[in-house]
């Protein structure tokens, strides 16, 4: 068995171990999905009437932004899980087993993809209930969902790096909230970037979260040519811009995370 194949096989075992927590502690998934559902209901029914989206229904505009926010917050499971395992000494037990060292990181980031997939299913059902519809082909829609998961997977490696540096899961929960919350709000997730003040508009236009949300809207057919007046390349080519960020994040944080894990372990 090659080194890569062995690492992937060991990673699958670690991912299974992480996913068993859903069965044993279902509250983990429950509270992860409750937050985005709350955002959908609040924005759709409380603020939706006062937010004008030219050429589109606000609820259809909103859901892609909620998808983007949900999968990014879901990626924090990696960092919190690694920090908890380091704190409890479980990583030391892994070291005593005949397994690839990278398997812990591969399994941890891989299990996040499953968490996010389950969250997306719940969010899609909620969106359909409040009036969201997919207006493109099934293939395009699946491509949109896969892009969301791919970006979230890249963010998982950022969270893995941070989780290996902090002293406990509480720290990463607070730290990630302070970074991800403004990152997902200074974007076109909930309102068009054109509605923001000049400085914030430029930040939002080049925010990768905006490109991710815009790419999802295009994949689901929830856009209209009159919806945006921006000239920013990032929003005119959201899929390409999102993939560029995915590559940049993975190239930087995969080796960084592996190096820090080896040093810590």
N, C-alpha and C positions, 0 to 999 in steps of 0.2 A: 504494500500500500504506500503510495507516494506521501510525502510530507503534507502537501496541500489537501489531499483526499482525507488523510488521517485527521488533520486539524478540523476539516469540515464535519467529519463524522463525530469527533469529540464535541464540537460546537453544537451539533444537533442534540446530543445527550444533555448538555448544559442548558440549552434552550428548553428542552422538555422539562427539566427540573424547575426552571423559572415559571413555566406555564402551569405547572401543577398548582401553583399558588392561587390561580383563578378558582380552581375547584375547592381548595381548602379555605381560601379567604375571598369569597365572591364580592365582598365589599370593595376590594381594590378596583374591580371593573365597574361596579355600580357607581362609585363616586367619580370615577374618571369620565363616565358618560353623562352624569347628571349635570355637570358644569356646562358643557356645550349645549345641552338641551335647554337649560335655563337661559343661555344667551339667545338661542333661537326664539324662544317664547317672548323674552323681553324685547328684543329688537323688532321682531315681526309684528307683535301686537301692541307694544307700548310706543316704540319710536318709529315704526314703519310708516305710519300715517303722515308724519312730519318730514320724512326724508324723501326727496324727489329724485328719481333715477330716470333720466331722459331715455325714452325708447325701451324701457324695461320695467318689469315688476320688481319691487324692492325685495320681496321674499326670494325670488330667484337669484337676484344679485347677492343676497346675504349668505345663502347656503354655502357657496364656494369659499367665502371668507371664513365661515365657521369650520368648514373642513380643514382649511389651512391651519387655523389656530389650534384645532383639536389635535391634529397629528403632531404638531410641533410641541405642544405641552405633553403629549403622550410619550415623546422621546425622552422625557426626563426620568422615566422608569429606569433607563439604563444607568444613569448617574446615581440615582438614589439606591438602586439595587447593589451596585458595586461598592458604594460607600458603606452600606449595611454589611455586606459580606466581609469587607476589610475590617470593619469595626468588631464583628463577631468572631473573626479568625477563620472563617470558612475558606478563605483563599489559601491559608496555610494547609488546610486539609487537601485542597485540590493539588497543591504542590507535591504531596506525597503519592499522588496517583499517577499511573503511567499514561499521561495525556498531554497533548500539545498545550503549551502555555497560552497560545493565542486563542485556544478553544473557549476560555472563559469570556473573552471579549466578543468573539464571534457568536457564541450562544446568547449572551446578554443583549447584543444589538439585534440579533435575529428574533428573539422573543418579543422585542418591542414592535416588530413588524406585525406580529400576530395580534398584539394588544391594539395596535392602531387599525388593523383590518376590522376587528370586532367593533371598535368605536365608530368607524366609517359606516358600517352596516346599520348601527343604531341611529346615527345621524341622518343617513339616507332615508330611513323609515320616518323619522321625525320630520324631515324636510318635505317628504311627500304628503304628510298629514297637513302641514301648514300651507301647502300650495306650490311647492317647488316641483319642477318637471324637467326631465331630460329631453331635449329637443333635437338631439343628434343621433347618429347610429350607435349601436351597442359597442362596436369596436372603438369608436371615438370616446365614448363614456368610460370604457375600461381603461383606455389610455390615460384619461384624466385621473382616475383613481390610482393607477400605477405610478403616475408622476408624483402624486401626493405622498404615497408610501416611500418612493425613492428619496424624496427630499427629507422626509422624516427619518429615514435610515441614516442619511448623512448627518443630520442633527444629533442622532443617537451617539455617534462617535465623538462629537463635541462634548456631549453630556458624560460620556465614558471618561474622557480626559479630565473633566472637572471633578467627576465623582472619585477619581483616584487621587486627587490632590487635597480634597477637603477632609475634615475630621469625622464627619458623620452625615447620615441622610437628611437630617434636619437642615444642615447648612446648605446643601445643594437645592433643597426645596425652596428655601428663602432666596438664595442667590439666583436660581433659574427664573423664579417669578419676577424678580426685579429687572431682569434682562429681557425675558421673552414677552412679558406683558406689554411694555411700551413698543417692542419690536412688532408685535401683532396688531397694535392699535394705530401706530403711525404708519399706516399702510392703507390700501384700498379694500381692506377686509370688510368693514362695516359701512363706509361711505366712500364715494368716488374721491380719488386723490385731488381732483380739481376743486373740490369743496374746501380744501384745507388752506391755511395761510401760506404765503409764498414759500417761506423757508421749509416748513413742514411738507409742503407739496413736493418740493424737489427731493427731500429725503424719502418720502413715500414712493415716489416714482421709481427710485433706484433701489428701494428695499426689496430684497429677494422674496419676501413674503407677499408683496404686491404682485410680483410676476407669477408666483405660484398660484395665487387666487385668480388672477386674470387668465392664466393658462387653463385652470379648472373650469372657469366660466365658458371659455371658448370650446372646451371639450364637451361640455354639457349643453351647449347651445343657448346659454343664458346671457348673451351679449347682443348689442345692437350697434351699428356703425356710428350712431349719434350719441352713444353713451359716453365716449371719452374724446377729449379734444387735445390730449397730450401729444407732444412730439418726441417724448422719451423713447429711445430705442428699446429699453428694457420692457416697456409695456406694449410696444408694437411687435416685439418678438419674445413673448413671455416664456415660451417653451425652451427656446435656445438659451435665454438668460438664466432660467431656472437650472437647466442642465449644466451650464458653466459653473454655477455656484455649487452644485452637487459635486462636480469633479474637484473644484478647489478645496472644498471642505474635506473630502475623502483623502486627497493627496496630502493635506497638511495633518489632519487629526488621526488618521489610522496609524501611521508610524509613530506619532507622538504618544498616542494612547498605549501602544504596544511597548514602547520604551519605558514609559512611566510605570506600567504594570510590571514589567520585568524587574525594574529597580525596587518597586514597593514590595513585590512578592519575594 
